[in-house]
Amino acid sequence: MTPRPKRLLIVSQSHLARGGVESELATLCRELPRHGWDVCLGLARGRRFHDPEAFRREHPGIRIDALTPASETREGR
């Protein structure tokens, strides 16, 4: 029987598609599957500044789920 992969959901803001933290998140999402992890990056979606699609364009090949908050306020994100 094949062991099930360990699952990891990383949740973050999506205000920026580039930068130090964003690059580290992208690296984690690319490298962890090689070590048996099933990784998904959950990015907050907002009306204006938080755009998971911009992150997806900057970092193709990463599994991303856009998280739409119940309220689009700063606190909701």
C-alpha positions as a printed Julia matrix, in Angstrom:
77×3 Matrix{Float64}:
   0.0    0.0     0.0
   1.37   3.4    -1.02
   1.49   5.92    1.83
  -0.67   8.99    1.4
   1.26  12.23    0.93
   1.36  14.68    3.78
  -0.88  17.65    3.02
  -0.02  21.3     3.62
  -2.11  24.41    3.04
  -0.11  27.64    3.21
  -2.36  30.69    3.62
  -1.06  34.16    2.78
  -1.97  37.55    1.42
  -1.66  38.15   -2.31
  -0.97  41.87   -2.39
   2.44  41.28   -3.97
   3.42  38.67   -6.54
   7.17  39.32   -6.18
   9.4   39.79   -3.19
  11.35  37.88   -0.59
   8.45  36.18    1.18
   6.65  35.52   -2.1
   9.76  33.92   -3.6
  10.17  31.73   -0.52
   6.52  30.64   -0.72
   6.94  29.75   -4.39
  10.1   27.77   -3.62
   8.38  25.86   -0.82
   5.43  25.05   -3.08
   7.77  23.72   -5.76
  10.19  21.8    -3.54
   8.02  20.2    -0.86
   6.25  17.82   -3.29
   9.66  16.24   -3.96
   9.69  15.28   -0.29
   6.23  13.7    -0.22
   4.09  16.76    0.49
   0.87  17.72   -1.31
   1.06  21.52   -1.15
  -1.58  24.13   -1.89
  -1.1   27.88   -1.56
  -4.26  29.65   -0.4
  -4.16  33.34   -1.31
  -6.57  36.0    -0.12
  -8.61  37.66   -2.83
  -9.68  41.28   -2.55
 -11.54  43.68   -4.79
  -8.57  45.8    -5.72
  -5.13  44.87   -4.41
  -5.19  41.2    -3.5
  -5.08  39.28   -6.78
  -4.19  35.58   -6.67
  -4.15  35.52  -10.49
  -1.2   37.96  -10.54
   0.69  35.57   -8.24
  -0.27  32.64  -10.49
   1.07  34.48  -13.57
   4.33  35.29  -11.78
   4.74  31.73  -10.43
   3.23  29.28  -12.95
   2.87  25.65  -12.0
   2.01  26.23   -8.35
  -1.34  24.95   -7.08
  -3.2   28.02   -5.84
  -6.65  28.34   -4.32
  -8.08  31.86   -4.21
  -9.68  32.5    -0.82
 -12.58  34.92   -0.94
 -13.25  36.26    2.56
 -16.77  36.67    3.94
 -15.96  40.37    4.23
 -13.46  42.15    2.0
 -12.15  44.32    4.8
  -8.55  44.15    6.0
  -9.73  42.14    8.99
 -11.66  39.77    6.74
  -8.63  39.02    4.63
